[in-house]
Amino acid sequence: QVQLVESGGGSVQAGGSLTLSCAASGSFTSTNVMGWYRQAPGKQRELVATITRGANTNYVDSVKGRFTVSRDNTKNTVYLQMSNLKPEDTAVYYCHAEITQRLVRRDYWGQGTQVTVSS
């Protein structure tokens, strides 16, 4: 059984910062691409940032220059450092990981963590 456990959400004022963490646990061979998605009320879930095992990153345009995704492969953990937060960043943030188990790649999701940015 694989679990992704997120932490670090909360409420901040515009211009503030938050860091999200997501740790993968359970029985698996490796974590491949890891990343973060978000879903605001009434909107579809969207990709925020991803990072490969080799540290290649990808960001949605709206967060470039403000968010930084990183990972610690020894801890199977991915981070999202968010700075200069804006009210439009308010959403539930979900961790995602593609994980290899017995030569099969599967997608896993965290439970979601709320980020609220007030103006």
PyMOL commands that set and color helices and strands:
alter all, ss='L'
color gray80, all
select helices_A, chain A and resi 61-63+87-89
alter helices_A, ss='H'
color red, helices_A
select strands_A, chain A and resi 3-7+10-13+18-25+30-39+46-51+57-59+67-72+77-82+91-101+104-109+113-118
alter strands_A, ss='S'
color yellow, strands_A
deselect
rebuild
show_as cartoon
